[in-house]
Amino acid sequence: MDSAYDRRVVFPSELGNSTARQLHDLSPALIIPLGSTEQHGPHLPVDTDTRIASAVASGIAERLAGDWLLAPAIGYGASGEHEGFPGTVSIGTAALQLLLVEYGRSAGGWARRLVFVNGHGGNVSAVAAAVGLLRREGRDAAWCACRVDGADAHAGHTETSVLLHISPEVVRTADWVAGNEAPLSDLMPRMRAGGVAAVSPVGVLGNPTTATAQDGSRIFAEMVDDCASRITAWKPGAGGFLQ
Ligand SMILES: [Zn+2]
């Protein structure tokens, strides 16, 4: 068996499927989905953010030419605002920040650069701080967000539509109900004190009952386009939040 064979085959697209030998001498760029495990109302699964981040990251990796490698998702995040709902598992901002820093330090030993694709708003301060530290340590790290203009906040039209597009089999349309549709800025004071439960007993911020797979397809494409173009424009040495 020619030991150099694995190194000549097509570049592997997923970290989980790759062998150490395939990655030897490659110094690839790594794209890491970052999600959460938290309640998403009565109609969406607790891994909704992880599903969205994974699908968007996969779409980005397919879109980008070159040696981009898709990592397995990090499926736990900072979801303290959803405590009190069964199914929520939050590791908090401090633990997530440390996890991401150690992830970057380890992966940075063989990956040329890394970008986290974040699917959960509660992770923002942890990922921003972790990427900032990794950059100060000399690693080429960045992050981008799965977001679109005009999105509602949580388990509403936006996320439900995207799931109808990427994972229709897990959307329980018989159980969906409208939640609190007030702007997030109006809800924040009460949410800071009592979490999402204080403003929406059903755990929904927005209205999922208007969701469609067609809209989900459009929103999903926008998320992929937005992140892919930011990553394409990302120059070595620049970084942080790609905007
Ligand atoms: Zn979500």
py3Dmol code that shows the C-alpha trace and the ligand (Angstrom):
import py3Dmol

protein = """\
ATOM      1  CA  MET A   1       0.000   0.000   0.000  1.00  0.00           C
ATOM      2  CA  ASP A   2       1.407   3.335  -1.012  1.00  0.00           C
ATOM      3  CA  SER A   3       1.581   5.364   2.182  1.00  0.00           C
ATOM      4  CA  ALA A   4       1.371   8.606   0.227  1.00  0.00           C
ATOM      5  CA  TYR A   5      -1.923   7.541  -1.358  1.00  0.00           C
ATOM      6  CA  ASP A   6      -4.213   9.003   1.278  1.00  0.00           C
ATOM      7  CA  ARG A   7      -2.516  12.330   0.919  1.00  0.00           C
ATOM      8  CA  ARG A   8      -3.162  12.453  -2.804  1.00  0.00           C
ATOM      9  CA  VAL A   9      -6.895  11.687  -2.634  1.00  0.00           C
ATOM     10  CA  VAL A  10      -9.526  14.411  -2.783  1.00  0.00           C
ATOM     11  CA  PHE A  11      -9.402  16.729   0.195  1.00  0.00           C
ATOM     12  CA  PRO A  12     -11.687  15.367   2.965  1.00  0.00           C
ATOM     13  CA  SER A  13     -14.735  17.539   3.585  1.00  0.00           C
ATOM     14  CA  GLU A  14     -15.490  16.570   7.189  1.00  0.00           C
ATOM     15  CA  LEU A  15     -13.156  16.402  10.159  1.00  0.00           C
ATOM     16  CA  GLY A  16     -15.041  13.503  11.728  1.00  0.00           C
ATOM     17  CA  ASN A  17     -14.557  11.329   8.645  1.00  0.00           C
ATOM     18  CA  SER A  18     -10.900  12.202   8.179  1.00  0.00           C
ATOM     19  CA  THR A  19      -7.842  10.272   9.208  1.00  0.00           C
ATOM     20  CA  ALA A  20      -4.743  11.815  10.744  1.00  0.00           C
ATOM     21  CA  ARG A  21      -2.820  10.707   7.678  1.00  0.00           C
ATOM     22  CA  GLN A  22      -5.182  12.507   5.321  1.00  0.00           C
ATOM     23  CA  LEU A  23      -4.684  15.701   7.296  1.00  0.00           C
ATOM     24  CA  HIS A  24      -0.945  15.311   7.572  1.00  0.00           C
ATOM     25  CA  ASP A  25       0.874  18.246   5.955  1.00  0.00           C
ATOM     26  CA  LEU A  26      -2.423  19.846   4.851  1.00  0.00           C
ATOM     27  CA  SER A  27      -2.889  22.607   7.453  1.00  0.00           C
ATOM     28  CA  PRO A  28      -6.568  23.032   6.523  1.00  0.00           C
ATOM     29  CA  ALA A  29      -9.016  25.754   7.521  1.00  0.00           C
ATOM     30  CA  LEU A  30     -11.635  24.543   9.993  1.00  0.00           C
ATOM     31  CA  ILE A  31     -15.296  25.559  10.186  1.00  0.00           C
ATOM     32  CA  ILE A  32     -17.017  24.722  13.480  1.00  0.00           C
ATOM     33  CA  PRO A  33     -20.809  24.912  14.046  1.00  0.00           C
ATOM     34  CA  LEU A  34     -21.716  26.217  17.511  1.00  0.00           C
ATOM     35  CA  GLY A  35     -25.244  25.654  18.781  1.00  0.00           C
ATOM     36  CA  SER A  36     -27.111  25.049  22.022  1.00  0.00           C
ATOM     37  CA  THR A  37     -29.325  22.559  23.797  1.00  0.00           C
ATOM     38  CA  GLU A  38     -32.301  24.573  24.978  1.00  0.00           C
ATOM     39  CA  GLN A  39     -36.079  24.581  24.868  1.00  0.00           C
ATOM     40  CA  HIS A  40     -37.605  25.848  21.638  1.00  0.00           C
ATOM     41  CA  GLY A  41     -41.298  25.885  22.506  1.00  0.00           C
ATOM     42  CA  PRO A  42     -43.695  22.944  22.160  1.00  0.00           C
ATOM     43  CA  HIS A  43     -43.018  22.429  18.448  1.00  0.00           C
ATOM     44  CA  LEU A  44     -39.203  22.467  17.878  1.00  0.00           C
ATOM     45  CA  PRO A  45     -36.480  20.170  19.303  1.00  0.00           C
ATOM     46  CA  VAL A  46     -33.932  21.357  21.850  1.00  0.00           C
ATOM     47  CA  ASP A  47     -31.119  20.979  19.307  1.00  0.00           C
ATOM     48  CA  THR A  48     -32.691  23.521  16.926  1.00  0.00           C
ATOM     49  CA  ASP A  49     -29.783  25.995  17.116  1.00  0.00           C
ATOM     50  CA  THR A  50     -27.252  23.181  16.631  1.00  0.00           C
ATOM     51  CA  ARG A  51     -29.171  21.890  13.594  1.00  0.00           C
ATOM     52  CA  ILE A  52     -29.239  25.367  12.053  1.00  0.00           C
ATOM     53  CA  ALA A  53     -25.547  26.081  12.774  1.00  0.00           C
ATOM     54  CA  SER A  54     -24.569  22.653  11.380  1.00  0.00           C
ATOM     55  CA  ALA A  55     -26.604  23.057   8.198  1.00  0.00           C
ATOM     56  CA  VAL A  56     -25.363  26.611   7.616  1.00  0.00           C
ATOM     57  CA  ALA A  57     -21.736  25.585   8.274  1.00  0.00           C
ATOM     58  CA  SER A  58     -22.132  22.644   5.897  1.00  0.00           C
ATOM     59  CA  GLY A  59     -23.565  24.974   3.243  1.00  0.00           C
ATOM     60  CA  ILE A  60     -20.645  27.350   3.749  1.00  0.00           C
ATOM     61  CA  ALA A  61     -18.047  24.571   3.525  1.00  0.00           C
ATOM     62  CA  GLU A  62     -19.619  23.364   0.268  1.00  0.00           C
ATOM     63  CA  ARG A  63     -19.684  26.889  -1.111  1.00  0.00           C
ATOM     64  CA  LEU A  64     -16.101  27.820  -0.269  1.00  0.00           C
ATOM     65  CA  ALA A  65     -13.470  26.631  -2.627  1.00  0.00           C
ATOM     66  CA  GLY A  66     -10.265  25.235  -1.185  1.00  0.00           C
ATOM     67  CA  ASP A  67      -9.345  23.285   1.897  1.00  0.00           C
ATOM     68  CA  TRP A  68     -12.229  24.000   4.273  1.00  0.00           C
ATOM     69  CA  LEU A  69     -12.971  21.190   6.677  1.00  0.00           C
ATOM     70  CA  LEU A  70     -16.315  20.912   8.525  1.00  0.00           C
ATOM     71  CA  ALA A  71     -15.936  19.962  12.207  1.00  0.00           C
ATOM     72  CA  PRO A  72     -18.547  18.153  14.338  1.00  0.00           C
ATOM     73  CA  ALA A  73     -20.822  20.688  16.041  1.00  0.00           C
ATOM     74  CA  ILE A  74     -20.368  21.973  19.563  1.00  0.00           C
ATOM     75  CA  GLY A  75     -23.900  21.320  20.788  1.00  0.00           C
ATOM     76  CA  TYR A  76     -23.943  22.999  24.207  1.00  0.00           C
ATOM     77  CA  GLY A  77     -23.859  26.713  24.888  1.00  0.00           C
ATOM     78  CA  ALA A  78     -24.858  29.505  27.229  1.00  0.00           C
ATOM     79  CA  SER A  79     -28.638  29.208  27.597  1.00  0.00           C
ATOM     80  CA  GLY A  80     -29.264  30.495  31.109  1.00  0.00           C
ATOM     81  CA  GLU A  81     -32.325  32.428  29.895  1.00  0.00           C
ATOM     82  CA  HIS A  82     -34.027  29.093  29.174  1.00  0.00           C
ATOM     83  CA  GLU A  83     -33.409  27.497  32.582  1.00  0.00           C
ATOM     84  CA  GLY A  84     -36.607  26.132  34.098  1.00  0.00           C
ATOM     85  CA  PHE A  85     -37.743  24.459  30.869  1.00  0.00           C
ATOM     86  CA  PRO A  86     -37.088  20.703  30.696  1.00  0.00           C
ATOM     87  CA  GLY A  87     -34.522  19.788  28.055  1.00  0.00           C
ATOM     88  CA  THR A  88     -32.375  22.887  28.516  1.00  0.00           C
ATOM     89  CA  VAL A  89     -28.719  22.143  29.276  1.00  0.00           C
ATOM     90  CA  SER A  90     -26.685  25.332  29.703  1.00  0.00           C
ATOM     91  CA  ILE A  91     -22.967  25.302  30.417  1.00  0.00           C
ATOM     92  CA  GLY A  92     -22.886  29.098  30.867  1.00  0.00           C
ATOM     93  CA  THR A  93     -20.718  31.810  29.377  1.00  0.00           C
ATOM     94  CA  ALA A  94     -17.539  31.183  31.424  1.00  0.00           C
ATOM     95  CA  ALA A  95     -17.399  27.438  30.649  1.00  0.00           C
ATOM     96  CA  LEU A  96     -18.254  27.958  26.971  1.00  0.00           C
ATOM     97  CA  GLN A  97     -15.573  30.633  26.648  1.00  0.00           C
ATOM     98  CA  LEU A  98     -12.947  28.318  28.153  1.00  0.00           C
ATOM     99  CA  LEU A  99     -14.126  25.432  25.946  1.00  0.00           C
ATOM    100  CA  LEU A 100     -13.771  27.552  22.809  1.00  0.00           C
ATOM    101  CA  VAL A 101     -10.336  28.841  23.824  1.00  0.00           C
ATOM    102  CA  GLU A 102      -9.019  25.331  24.500  1.00  0.00           C
ATOM    103  CA  TYR A 103     -10.670  24.091  21.281  1.00  0.00           C
ATOM    104  CA  GLY A 104      -8.877  26.791  19.311  1.00  0.00           C
ATOM    105  CA  ARG A 105      -5.529  26.190  21.018  1.00  0.00           C
ATOM    106  CA  SER A 106      -5.717  22.457  20.283  1.00  0.00           C
ATOM    107  CA  ALA A 107      -7.057  22.655  16.719  1.00  0.00           C
ATOM    108  CA  GLY A 108      -4.662  25.521  16.041  1.00  0.00           C
ATOM    109  CA  GLY A 109      -1.818  23.019  16.333  1.00  0.00           C
ATOM    110  CA  TRP A 110      -2.692  21.637  12.894  1.00  0.00           C
ATOM    111  CA  ALA A 111      -5.405  23.874  11.382  1.00  0.00           C
ATOM    112  CA  ARG A 112      -4.277  27.020   9.606  1.00  0.00           C
ATOM    113  CA  ARG A 113      -7.327  29.051  10.605  1.00  0.00           C
ATOM    114  CA  LEU A 114     -10.675  28.452  12.221  1.00  0.00           C
ATOM    115  CA  VAL A 115     -14.089  30.030  12.102  1.00  0.00           C
ATOM    116  CA  PHE A 116     -16.973  29.350  14.489  1.00  0.00           C
ATOM    117  CA  VAL A 117     -20.479  29.523  12.952  1.00  0.00           C
ATOM    118  CA  ASN A 118     -22.759  30.526  15.821  1.00  0.00           C
ATOM    119  CA  GLY A 119     -26.446  29.594  15.864  1.00  0.00           C
ATOM    120  CA  HIS A 120     -27.422  30.913  19.317  1.00  0.00           C
ATOM    121  CA  GLY A 121     -27.507  34.550  20.449  1.00  0.00           C
ATOM    122  CA  GLY A 122     -26.711  33.632  24.069  1.00  0.00           C
ATOM    123  CA  ASN A 123     -23.272  32.385  22.965  1.00  0.00           C
ATOM    124  CA  VAL A 124     -22.165  35.739  21.583  1.00  0.00           C
ATOM    125  CA  SER A 125     -20.207  37.095  24.540  1.00  0.00           C
ATOM    126  CA  ALA A 126     -18.379  33.763  25.033  1.00  0.00           C
ATOM    127  CA  VAL A 127     -17.458  33.295  21.371  1.00  0.00           C
ATOM    128  CA  ALA A 128     -16.428  36.950  20.951  1.00  0.00           C
ATOM    129  CA  ALA A 129     -14.160  36.812  24.017  1.00  0.00           C
ATOM    130  CA  ALA A 130     -12.682  33.406  23.098  1.00  0.00           C
ATOM    131  CA  VAL A 131     -11.921  34.438  19.519  1.00  0.00           C
ATOM    132  CA  GLY A 132     -10.422  37.687  20.814  1.00  0.00           C
ATOM    133  CA  LEU A 133      -8.034  35.774  23.097  1.00  0.00           C
ATOM    134  CA  LEU A 134      -7.127  33.247  20.380  1.00  0.00           C
ATOM    135  CA  ARG A 135      -6.287  36.130  18.080  1.00  0.00           C
ATOM    136  CA  ARG A 136      -4.156  37.861  20.709  1.00  0.00           C
ATOM    137  CA  GLU A 137      -2.289  34.573  21.083  1.00  0.00           C
ATOM    138  CA  GLY A 138      -1.496  34.710  17.356  1.00  0.00           C
ATOM    139  CA  ARG A 139      -4.083  32.264  16.002  1.00  0.00           C
ATOM    140  CA  ASP A 140      -6.110  33.086  12.899  1.00  0.00           C
ATOM    141  CA  ALA A 141      -9.605  32.744  14.387  1.00  0.00           C
ATOM    142  CA  ALA A 142     -12.938  34.365  13.599  1.00  0.00           C
ATOM    143  CA  TRP A 143     -16.666  33.810  14.021  1.00  0.00           C
ATOM    144  CA  CYS A 144     -19.836  34.595  12.141  1.00  0.00           C
ATOM    145  CA  ALA A 145     -23.529  34.397  13.002  1.00  0.00           C
ATOM    146  CA  CYS A 146     -26.513  32.590  11.466  1.00  0.00           C
ATOM    147  CA  ARG A 147     -28.675  35.646  11.145  1.00  0.00           C
ATOM    148  CA  VAL A 148     -30.950  37.537   8.804  1.00  0.00           C
ATOM    149  CA  ASP A 149     -32.539  40.957   8.986  1.00  0.00           C
ATOM    150  CA  GLY A 150     -36.057  41.015  10.376  1.00  0.00           C
ATOM    151  CA  ALA A 151     -35.766  37.706  12.245  1.00  0.00           C
ATOM    152  CA  ASP A 152     -37.941  37.087  15.290  1.00  0.00           C
ATOM    153  CA  ALA A 153     -36.162  36.101  18.485  1.00  0.00           C
ATOM    154  CA  HIS A 154     -36.775  32.502  19.486  1.00  0.00           C
ATOM    155  CA  ALA A 155     -38.666  29.511  18.065  1.00  0.00           C
ATOM    156  CA  GLY A 156     -40.810  31.904  16.009  1.00  0.00           C
ATOM    157  CA  HIS A 157     -41.321  32.359  12.277  1.00  0.00           C
ATOM    158  CA  THR A 158     -37.605  32.485  11.429  1.00  0.00           C
ATOM    159  CA  GLU A 159     -36.258  29.388  13.191  1.00  0.00           C
ATOM    160  CA  THR A 160     -39.406  27.354  12.507  1.00  0.00           C
ATOM    161  CA  SER A 161     -39.254  28.164   8.786  1.00  0.00           C
ATOM    162  CA  VAL A 162     -35.573  27.174   8.620  1.00  0.00           C
ATOM    163  CA  LEU A 163     -36.329  23.869  10.345  1.00  0.00           C
ATOM    164  CA  LEU A 164     -39.234  23.210   7.968  1.00  0.00           C
ATOM    165  CA  HIS A 165     -36.606  23.527   5.245  1.00  0.00           C
ATOM    166  CA  ILE A 166     -33.701  21.533   6.772  1.00  0.00           C
ATOM    167  CA  SER A 167     -35.462  19.093   9.174  1.00  0.00           C
ATOM    168  CA  PRO A 168     -39.220  19.072   8.425  1.00  0.00           C
ATOM    169  CA  GLU A 169     -39.699  15.708  10.140  1.00  0.00           C
ATOM    170  CA  VAL A 170     -38.981  17.182  13.600  1.00  0.00           C
ATOM    171  CA  VAL A 171     -41.351  20.180  13.422  1.00  0.00           C
ATOM    172  CA  ARG A 172     -44.545  19.503  15.379  1.00  0.00           C
ATOM    173  CA  THR A 173     -46.897  21.811  13.515  1.00  0.00           C
ATOM    174  CA  ALA A 174     -49.905  20.464  15.455  1.00  0.00           C
ATOM    175  CA  ASP A 175     -48.380  21.926  18.639  1.00  0.00           C
ATOM    176  CA  TRP A 176     -47.157  25.333  17.477  1.00  0.00           C
ATOM    177  CA  VAL A 177     -48.578  28.439  19.118  1.00  0.00           C
ATOM    178  CA  ALA A 178     -47.705  32.110  18.899  1.00  0.00           C
ATOM    179  CA  GLY A 179     -45.509  33.351  21.753  1.00  0.00           C
ATOM    180  CA  ASN A 180     -44.661  36.845  22.956  1.00  0.00           C
ATOM    181  CA  GLU A 181     -44.199  38.981  19.842  1.00  0.00           C
ATOM    182  CA  ALA A 182     -43.029  42.182  21.555  1.00  0.00           C
ATOM    183  CA  PRO A 183     -39.600  43.514  20.485  1.00  0.00           C
ATOM    184  CA  LEU A 184     -36.721  41.917  22.391  1.00  0.00           C
ATOM    185  CA  SER A 185     -35.614  45.332  23.675  1.00  0.00           C
ATOM    186  CA  ASP A 186     -38.985  45.733  25.444  1.00  0.00           C
ATOM    187  CA  LEU A 187     -38.769  42.250  26.966  1.00  0.00           C
ATOM    188  CA  MET A 188     -35.150  42.416  28.148  1.00  0.00           C
ATOM    189  CA  PRO A 189     -35.690  43.958  31.616  1.00  0.00           C
ATOM    190  CA  ARG A 190     -38.141  41.206  32.606  1.00  0.00           C
ATOM    191  CA  MET A 191     -36.071  38.511  30.881  1.00  0.00           C
ATOM    192  CA  ARG A 192     -32.932  39.566  32.768  1.00  0.00           C
ATOM    193  CA  ALA A 193     -34.751  38.917  36.031  1.00  0.00           C
ATOM    194  CA  GLY A 194     -36.833  35.859  35.162  1.00  0.00           C
ATOM    195  CA  GLY A 195     -35.584  34.463  31.860  1.00  0.00           C
ATOM    196  CA  VAL A 196     -37.781  33.582  28.889  1.00  0.00           C
ATOM    197  CA  ALA A 197     -40.345  31.954  31.187  1.00  0.00           C
ATOM    198  CA  ALA A 198     -41.144  35.375  32.667  1.00  0.00           C
ATOM    199  CA  VAL A 199     -42.302  36.771  29.317  1.00  0.00           C
ATOM    200  CA  SER A 200     -43.482  33.621  27.502  1.00  0.00           C
ATOM    201  CA  PRO A 201     -44.668  30.616  29.535  1.00  0.00           C
ATOM    202  CA  VAL A 202     -44.740  28.586  26.305  1.00  0.00           C
ATOM    203  CA  GLY A 203     -41.088  29.452  25.581  1.00  0.00           C
ATOM    204  CA  VAL A 204     -41.632  31.181  22.229  1.00  0.00           C
ATOM    205  CA  LEU A 205     -40.642  34.748  21.275  1.00  0.00           C
ATOM    206  CA  GLY A 206     -42.288  35.380  17.919  1.00  0.00           C
ATOM    207  CA  ASN A 207     -44.925  33.582  15.886  1.00  0.00           C
ATOM    208  CA  PRO A 208     -44.142  30.146  14.448  1.00  0.00           C
ATOM    209  CA  THR A 209     -47.635  29.607  13.014  1.00  0.00           C
ATOM    210  CA  THR A 210     -46.781  31.634   9.895  1.00  0.00           C
ATOM    211  CA  ALA A 211     -43.669  29.570   9.118  1.00  0.00           C
ATOM    212  CA  THR A 212     -43.233  27.887   5.723  1.00  0.00           C
ATOM    213  CA  ALA A 213     -40.555  25.676   4.199  1.00  0.00           C
ATOM    214  CA  GLN A 214     -40.395  28.071   1.258  1.00  0.00           C
ATOM    215  CA  ASP A 215     -39.520  30.982   3.527  1.00  0.00           C
ATOM    216  CA  GLY A 216     -37.086  28.724   5.371  1.00  0.00           C
ATOM    217  CA  SER A 217     -35.299  27.961   2.124  1.00  0.00           C
ATOM    218  CA  ARG A 218     -34.905  31.688   1.419  1.00  0.00           C
ATOM    219  CA  ILE A 219     -33.752  32.501   4.986  1.00  0.00           C
ATOM    220  CA  PHE A 220     -31.314  29.575   5.013  1.00  0.00           C
ATOM    221  CA  ALA A 221     -29.787  30.645   1.695  1.00  0.00           C
ATOM    222  CA  GLU A 222     -29.354  34.174   3.068  1.00  0.00           C
ATOM    223  CA  MET A 223     -27.569  32.842   6.169  1.00  0.00           C
ATOM    224  CA  VAL A 224     -25.191  30.738   4.057  1.00  0.00           C
ATOM    225  CA  ASP A 225     -24.576  33.540   1.532  1.00  0.00           C
ATOM    226  CA  ASP A 226     -23.927  36.079   4.268  1.00  0.00           C
ATOM    227  CA  CYS A 227     -21.385  33.965   6.195  1.00  0.00           C
ATOM    228  CA  ALA A 228     -19.727  32.557   3.064  1.00  0.00           C
ATOM    229  CA  SER A 229     -19.119  36.003   1.614  1.00  0.00           C
ATOM    230  CA  ARG A 230     -17.736  37.286   4.918  1.00  0.00           C
ATOM    231  CA  ILE A 231     -15.382  34.310   5.182  1.00  0.00           C
ATOM    232  CA  THR A 232     -14.285  34.738   1.563  1.00  0.00           C
ATOM    233  CA  ALA A 233     -13.408  38.362   2.320  1.00  0.00           C
ATOM    234  CA  TRP A 234     -11.605  37.423   5.546  1.00  0.00           C
ATOM    235  CA  LYS A 235      -7.941  38.292   5.134  1.00  0.00           C
ATOM    236  CA  PRO A 236      -5.259  36.398   7.082  1.00  0.00           C
ATOM    237  CA  GLY A 237      -4.387  38.439  10.122  1.00  0.00           C
ATOM    238  CA  ALA A 238      -7.760  40.225  10.236  1.00  0.00           C
ATOM    239  CA  GLY A 239     -10.621  38.530  12.030  1.00  0.00           C
ATOM    240  CA  GLY A 240     -12.767  38.553  15.125  1.00  0.00           C
ATOM    241  CA  PHE A 241     -16.434  38.966  14.248  1.00  0.00           C
ATOM    242  CA  LEU A 242     -16.799  38.835  10.487  1.00  0.00           C
ATOM    243  CA  GLN A 243     -19.112  41.699   9.523  1.00  0.00           C
TER     244      GLN A 243
END
"""
ligand_1 = """\
1
ZN
Zn -32.835 28.936 18.599
"""
view = py3Dmol.view(width=600, height=400)
view.addModel(protein, "pdb")
view.setStyle({"model": 0}, {"cartoon": {"style": "trace"}})
view.addModel(ligand_1, "xyz")
view.setStyle({"model": 1}, {"stick": {}})
view.zoomTo()
view.show()
